[in-house]
Amino acid sequence: MKRWSYPVVVLNFKAYREAVGSGAERLAYVAETVSKELGVTVAVAVQPTDVHRLSSRFELPILGQHVDPHEEGSWTGHVTAVALREAGAEGSLLNHSERRIGLSEIAIAVELLRKEGLRSIVCADTPLTSKAAGALRPDLVAVEPPELIGTGISVSKARPEVVTEAVRMVSSVDPGVPVLCGAGISTPEDVYRAIELGTVGVLISSAFVKSKDPQHTLTGFCQAALKSHESRSSRL
């Protein structure tokens, strides 16, 4: 598993029509192009059916959108960490607001991903649940209040205290677990503000996938991420 440099932009393709199959390839190409041009770590989270399709063609990190807390065996309709690794994934999102699982299941899934040498990004809806997630020592925690997801109203503007408190609480249980910010991130200013509040990057979906010009949109996000990260680093 390659070490990610900061800042990080994670693009969740969800199940949007524009981001399946050939559409996923088109968006992954854009993501890889911008990532290489600007030197920003850009990862894409895709449906299980697209993991191998993208990992066999692109160098950028490919993540599953979910993994089940099961080892290989007599399971039907489940996605295992082994299957993701074999398909070429670098890791998986866990506990997204649209695919919630319990804390005990998250703990098992994080360990199974770790066992396979895969990265885990655990989503959390509040600072308190972010703290619980951080205690499991995933690679990243992504705080995103579900009521703001897809609204175009960013948590970094509307509820900045959620972000700063999540960063503080995760650090209190494990300073080595970095935090991402999601929910409503739709402009470069939102990205800049999210990193200024103490995160290492952002989790974005519709603002990129649904954009009329994904390359222009992602370039703006990554430039803002770089600028904010460099500004914050210079003050530390």
Secondary structure, DSSP 8 states (H G I E B T S, - for coil): -----SSEEEEE-TT-GGGSTHHHHHHHHHHHHHHHHHT-EEEEEE-HHHHHHHHTT--S-EEES---S--SSS-SS---HHHHHHHT--EEEES-TTS---HHHHHHHHHHHHHTT-EEEEEESSHHHHHHHHTT--SEEEE--GGGTTSS--HHHH-HHHHHHHHHHHHHH-TT--EEEESS--SHHHHHHHHHTT-SEEEE-HHHHT-SSHHHHHHHHHHHHHHHHHHHHHH-
